[in-house]
Amino acid sequence: MRWIGRLLVVAFALCVAIPCGAAMLGLGALLDPALRDLAGTLGLAAIEAILAELAAGYPPDPGMLDAVLTAGRALVLLVVVPPTLNAVVGEVLRWRSLAWYGGATGFLTALLPWLMRGAPQAGPAAAAEGRITAILFLTGGVAGLVYWLLAGRWTGRPPATMPLPRR
């Protein structure tokens, strides 16, 4: 019966941590021009075009819909998968420390684009790539920190008891 309560706590913590990570990614996109350009390339311009066509009464172009779906998949991969994966691993192996949830989630979030793409680029793109990696690390770190605050901070400690009175 105790595992049902723990499952509810984990689900609630993930439901709060994932939007916090997405908010951090949005803040990073607002502050960094390289990430803002990347977000525009991945599909934000396509979303605007689809909404404009729908407002004019025309059906949206299938190519634009594919671009929006690709951007959505990338966002889910960056914002939802790392905290969820680290929460599952942390719960199964009982690793419930801030270093695990914050650090490992940040590391995995920053590592995902590198794993999917392959080798790093050289030249002027390397500086922008480093900033984007740092923003992604912060995104995962914020999501992991929020998850730890809600689900991992007091887990495993014995219940607080009142001291016995002295005689």
SULMO-V298832 format. One record per backbone hydrogen bond with DSSP energy under -1.0 kcal/mol. NH is the residue of the N-H (numbers start at 1). CO is the residue of the C=O. If there is no record, write none. Layout:
{{NH | CO} {NH | CO}}
This chain:
{{5 | 1} {6 | 2} {7 | 3} {8 | 4} {9 | 5} {10 | 6} {11 | 7} {12 | 8} {13 | 9} {14 | 10} {15 | 11} {16 | 12} {17 | 13} {18 | 14} {20 | 16} {21 | 17} {22 | 18} {23 | 19} {24 | 20} {25 | 21} {26 | 22} {27 | 23} {28 | 24} {29 | 25} {30 | 26} {31 | 27} {32 | 28} {36 | 32} {37 | 33} {38 | 34} {39 | 35} {40 | 36} {41 | 37} {42 | 38} {44 | 39} {45 | 40} {47 | 43} {48 | 44} {49 | 45} {50 | 46} {51 | 47} {52 | 48} {53 | 49} {54 | 50} {55 | 51} {56 | 52} {58 | 53} {65 | 61} {66 | 62} {67 | 63} {68 | 64} {69 | 65} {70 | 66} {71 | 67} {72 | 68} {73 | 69} {74 | 70} {75 | 71} {76 | 72} {77 | 73} {78 | 74} {79 | 75} {80 | 76} {81 | 76} {84 | 80} {85 | 81} {86 | 82} {87 | 83} {88 | 84} {89 | 85} {90 | 86} {91 | 87} {92 | 88} {93 | 89} {95 | 90} {96 | 94} {101 | 97} {102 | 98} {104 | 99} {104 | 100} {106 | 102} {107 | 103} {108 | 104} {109 | 105} {110 | 106} {111 | 107} {112 | 108} {115 | 111} {116 | 112} {117 | 113} {118 | 114} {126 | 123} {129 | 125} {130 | 126} {131 | 127} {132 | 128} {133 | 129} {134 | 130} {135 | 131} {136 | 132} {137 | 133} {138 | 134} {139 | 135} {140 | 136} {141 | 137} {142 | 138} {143 | 139} {144 | 140} {145 | 141} {146 | 142} {147 | 143} {148 | 144} {149 | 145} {150 | 146} {151 | 147} {152 | 148} {153 | 148} {157 | 154}}
